[in-house]
């Protein structure tokens, strides 16, 4: 097993984060949806204003192996914040080596330290390896919920109504 380390991403990691995002998008067959570039990531993850998210980098024997990008949400029912995992990615050559578990354990530790009531994420229905992995960790599918999204032109139209 490689030596695993998980550390907060820094501004110098922006090119690596973008590489991870593109690799994840390719795996998920969603490369056509990636419009982020280094400047967008730099501004939204490390800029002076509101930071939209945080990221951590996993290394195995000192080599970049994966990442997790997350942000805080809030549960009105719990009355506490939560951590929403936007993306988790482990490079193929490092899968089944404890990297994904290490990243999720790190986020769970952050959630507990920050007083969060939960850690949650979405997974694509066809991604059976990920689903099996998450279930082994004790994660539960929220099958009674449906995700809705307003984006692009629909978002612009809705915003004009305000």
N, C-alpha and C positions, 0 to 999 in steps of 0.2 A: 504494500500500500504506500502511495506517495505521501509525503509530509504535506498536510493541508494547512493553509493559512487563509483567513478571511479578514480583509481590511477595508476600511472606508475608501471609496474611490476619491481621487483628487482631480483637480483640473488638468493635470498632466495626463490623466487616464482617458481623456475625452476621445482621442483616436482609437484606443482599444475598446472603449464602450461602443463606439459606432461600429467597429468590426464585429463585436459580439451581437449587436442588434441586427446587423445585416445577415450574419450567420443564422441567427434564430429565425429571421424572416424567411430565409431560404428553406430551412427545415420545415417551417410551418406552411410553405407554399404561398407566402404572402410578400415576397420581395417587391412586387409592384406597389405595395402600400407604403414602403419606407420613403419618406420625404425628409426625414431628419438629416441634418448635416452637423459638422463639428461646431459651427457657430451657434446653431439652435440649441444643441446640447449644452454647450458652455454657458450660454446665457441662462437657461432654465435650470441647470443643476448647480452652477457655481457663481451665478451673477450676483450683483449687489442687492437686487430687489428680492421679491418673493421667490424662494426656491421651490420649484414644482415637485421635486422628488429627490430621493437619495439613492445612491448605488453603493454596492460593495463588490469587491473583486475577490475571487477565490484563486489562489495559486497552489499548484502541486509541485513540490520540489523546486519552488521558485519560478515556475512557468505559469503564465495566465491560463487558467483552466475553465473559468466560468464567471458568471456575474448574476446579481439580483438587483433589480431596480424596484423601488417601493416608495410609497407615500402614506401619510396618515389620512384616515377617514374618521368618521364619527358615528357611533351607534346611539341613536336617541333612546332606544329601549334599554341599553346598558348604562347610558349616561357617561360613556367613556370613549376615548379614541380607540382606534384599531389601526392595524397596519395592513394595507392592501398591497399585495405583491403584483406588480404590473408584469414583470418579466423575470423568468429564471431560465438560465441557459448554461449548459455544460458542454464543452467541446466533445465531439464523439470519442476521441482517443482517451478521454478522462471519465467517461461514463462507467457506472458500476464500480467506482473507486471511492465512494463516499463523499464526493464533491457536492452533489445536490443536497444530500442529507446535512452536510456541514453548513451550506448556505442557509437552508431552512432552520436549522438549529440556531444559527447566528441571529436570524430575524426573530425567532421565538424568544431568544434571550433579550433582544432589544425591546420586543413588545412587553415582556414582563417588567423589565427595568423602567420602561416609560409609562407603566400603568395602563397598558392597553388591555381591552377585553377580548380581542381576537386577532387572528392573522388569517387572511383570506385571499383567494385568487380564483381566476377562471382557468379552465383548461379546454382545449379543443376536443370535441366529442370523439374524434377519430384517433386521438393520441393515447392509445391503449398503454404503451409503456409508462407514460407519465401518470396516467390514472391509477395503474397498479402500484406504482411507487408511492403516490400520495396516500392511497388507501392503507398501505403498509405502515405509514407514519401515523395513522389514526385520523386522517382527514376524512370528512364526510361530504359527499356530494349534496348540493342543495337543489335537488331535482324539482322542488315545488316553486322555484323562482325562475323567471324568464328575464334575460338581459335585454334592455332596450337601449338604443343609441340614436342620438341626433347628431349629425356631422355634415360637413361640407355645405352645400347650398341649402339644405333643410335647416341647418343651424343658423345660417345667415338670415333666412326668411323668418325664423322664429325670433331671432334677436331684434329684427326690425319692428316686431309687434310691441316691444317694451316701451 
